């Protein structure tokens, strides 16, 4: 009887040790799985951020030469042109920019235009409405037309954007744009300045 009792005790002890070992291994596996999963998730997030940053750098590289050419010829700050293109087109990803090459949301009429949904700030709130926008053959053509608007002004005021071309720096130009009611966004000037400073677009004004 004593031998049988000792045998059962040894069996119970081995069973306990076996279960304990399985429990420890399970914890280790779960820990490693969580660690590896977290590592790959962080890496995936990092790759997304890197792709986004590369796309932004590419966009700036694509629009900067024409913006600088227009600055040299008409004194419209390149940093302002690039920053407006970024804000208005969401880095060239908006339908208006990607499909119709309109970087600045410039309105148009006739066959060479397209009706699209847009947002306007009216009476203290954002509303969704429809507008007819110009269609261009390239982003360069869009930048040229944007510069033309700065030089020639609007139908009701040919000197509407004169303060933009006469500004001594990008901050003055941004504020002049807002004062000329280029956009309905009440924070438009500050957003332009923030984008210019974040991506050092002022370097393109040299």
Buried (B, 14 or more C-beta within 10 A) or exposed (E): EEEEEEEEEEEEEEEEEEEEEEEEEEEEEEEEEEEEEEEEEEEEEEEEEEEEEEEBEEBBEEBBEBBBBBBEEEBBBBBBBBBBBBBBBBBBEBEBBEEBBBBBBBEBEEEEBBEBEBEEBEEEEEEEEEBBBBBBEEBBBBBBBBBBBBBEBEEEEEEBBBBBBEBEEBBBBBBBBBEBEBBEBEEBBBBBBBBBBEBEBBEBBE
